[in-house]
């Protein structure tokens, strides 16, 4: 695997984890809003 | 052990301020984190000195009660988010790539951003102390409705917490991506040093716990400024809901502070016992078990709010369960030392003290976890004694152990062992003089978070304050030792400690600016940790 592939893999994993964190945050606020 | 020759090539680095402001190098960013954490340790420590000065005698001595409450609140926030967490992330930045044979962290620019958010967040938080109405004074737990009485400081507090959360989540994402994608060939997950394992698990805790805190404080903000009633009973809300949300974050947060400390001790004890870590796999599983269980015990912080009896029983038993994997860890550390060829350099002394004193903090934690008993201890100095044993003689002793253990690798020079040992013994004695009497104060009924107290508590408070001042002054010695070591001394070898195993000891001391640009070939000896 070359460096570009690893960078792509890193960014993909980071994106997924960030989406998880943000949706967890939003879900927590919205869950208590209704 | 041979030094890897390729590490010496291309050791160019940027110079001046640019090197630090725009750094994408894991070692530089690690150093920034560590220096920032040490600075915040002294800022928070100065606040602790004010608290102990005020409590030296009964009656109001030096500060007014509002300012005292601010000191209690901001001391906690600074020490947790500004000192212990950044110190752990600093160590992770410095050591994880070196330990797994990676050239750097997976996302170096995000790494830079994670760090540089911190000074701005703490500038926001500390600026509140100079505002009209003073800093936040409702305790670090920020319970409504009390915290909603905060003046102009309130939005600054909330935004500072959001920033700290964002910084920590980005740091956690970076660590997970680094460990999962950047390991050298042959470095399988179950061959990684335990410090790396504890940080991977801590990172998942951060990603799962911090959004909950962020959600809770956002709701506080909208309750105060946008007319919502999440926590306002008059509008159909419930103030106890905040406590549930806060502690759903707060209990995993305890392990966010403690797990990296477990990782450090699991590196140091085998090195100075000259034996591999006893029960490596069980250590990994115990760490993961503690992390998972930490999400099911939060209500033991709020037994006295009026939970249903079945709920109280559930949280009591779940809390007791955490003692099992923690016991596995303590057993393994002791078994590692058993019949080892032990020597007692400063890192080892701090690690052994950690095992003993963290266990004392764990035992008082068990006492607090027993529901009926907690009704007497809740919000007393017993709780203050408990969590300072876990966090000061626990987490901070482990961080000190790590600092002495890896300092020669960072600076290229050996620290002054005699001064290190003096620092250890003075810290050990003073911290116990500081916190042990607080158990007695709590059992006798002295409440926490008060600037004045009944005359019957005077003697133990005076003893505790003397311990506090001694501990504070002793830490200046640590700064002197670090500066002395950075400026020169006996040259450190690549493998600084005779019994230390692992990849980080194959690179020269100080570690070159760039390491493992080509993945290292792993030998059996490198994986014997």
Contacts between the chains, C-beta under 8 A, distances in Angstrom:
chain1	res1	chain2	res2	distance
A	6	B	106	8.0
A	6	B	181	5.9
A	6	B	182	7.0
A	9	B	181	5.1
A	10	B	106	4.1
A	10	B	107	5.9
A	10	B	177	4.7
A	10	B	181	5.4
A	10	B	182	7.7
A	11	B	107	7.4
A	13	B	106	7.9
A	13	B	173	7.8
A	13	B	176	6.9
A	13	B	177	4.8
A	13	B	180	6.5
A	13	B	181	6.6
A	14	B	106	7.4
A	14	B	107	5.7
A	14	B	110	7.1
A	14	B	173	4.9
A	14	B	174	7.4
A	14	B	177	5.3
A	17	B	172	7.7
A	17	B	173	4.6
A	17	B	176	6.3
A	17	B	177	7.7
A	17	B	207	5.9
A	18	B	169	7.5
A	18	B	173	6.2
A	20	B	207	6.5
A	21	B	169	5.2
A	21	B	173	7.9
A	21	B	207	5.2
A	21	B	210	7.3
A	21	B	211	5.1
A	22	B	211	7.3
A	24	B	208	7.0
A	24	B	211	4.1
A	24	B	212	7.2
A	25	B	211	3.7
A	25	B	212	7.8
A	25	B	214	5.2
A	25	B	215	5.3
A	25	B	218	7.9
A	26	B	215	8.0
A	28	B	211	6.5
A	28	B	212	5.6
A	28	B	215	3.5
A	28	B	216	7.7
A	28	B	245	7.3
A	29	B	215	4.7
A	29	B	218	5.7
A	29	B	219	6.3
A	32	B	215	7.9
A	32	B	219	6.5
A	32	B	230	5.7
A	32	B	241	7.0
A	33	B	228	7.9
A	33	B	230	7.9
